């Protein structure tokens, strides 16, 4: 028996070894936490900014606290978790570089997923439409978006190099949420979102 979760969450879950400790930052309704706890026996904890998200998680028996990735990761000790996960949230943080640094301090590995702002549809809509694009992975209007630091897959790879962070795995998904195997230049054009597993050098 398996639980149905979003494709990117399933890819993240597949990267997490059974019987480990994981912190899901920006855990939303707790779908990934519940999957990890139920199917991989992971000691799964969560941090969520919205009170509604925290309430939903706690009501389902999940261990979740209210917190902000930009400020509250600093409160955790070094190597408190085997994995720290940030799914579709990095672009909404005020200080993405510092959030990544804290994730890799708190966890032995960090798993990050984000939408790719260099996807070909985004480029075309900017060039020919002249307006901020909306896609399935970037559905908000420019004035109503929580995203404040959009990046491309290549931008993220460059940041990892700059920070001295090793990329252990990188999975790029197309617009149908299917993993694709392509050279980085093409993946940055065709990929709609990406999932990275990182570790400190």
Protein Blocks (a to p, Z undefined) as FASTA:
>chain_A
ZZdddfklmmmmmmpcghiacddehklnommmmmmmmmnopacddddfblklmmmmmmno
pacddddfklmmmmpcehkbfbdcdehklmmpfblmlmmmmmmmmpmbdcdddddfkbfk
lmmmmmmnopacddfklmbcfklcfbfbdcdfklmmmmmmmnopacfbdcdddfkopacd
ddfklmmmmpmbdcdddddZZ
